């Protein structure tokens, strides 16, 4: 066992020297789309919104990383007789598996869990206003591509799905898809 550790040390130090390991932070902007099944009874149902996120992670080696992130999905707007907004956000912990197939370009997949909060604000026609919240924990997954502009910076483009956001108080559970572009900064 000791000999395996001794033999592995040079490969770990070589990976660190190339910049394949270490901490990083990032931010992203994009568009979310809530897969709300029922917009019946409303004259307008806008399920797309601007989304943004921030993240921090650790690159374990060239192919694997772990991330913590926060995403704001914007709001779903329903109008007709009265109006309603559903605003959602999530904190997540995901693992990334990457395949670098060019010197600066790689593709990756994400899999993890999230904790979301959805808040419904409603103004039924002729009545006052009210709000309700749901908190859920479920699965998130996605895929993307990264281009390393420099040794420290990279640009990402990705798609990610959050399963079963919301609950009975906020109009039921629905999936949210996010398409985004982001920037990451690695600490060396």
Beta strands, then each sheet from edge to edge (+ up, - down):
strand 1: 22-34
strand 2: 42-46
strand 3: 48-59
strand 4: 64-80
strand 5: 82-100
strand 6: 105-124
strand 7: 129-148
strand 8: 153-167
strand 9: 172-186
sheet 1: 2+ 4- 3+ 1- 9+ 8- 7+ 6- 5+
end
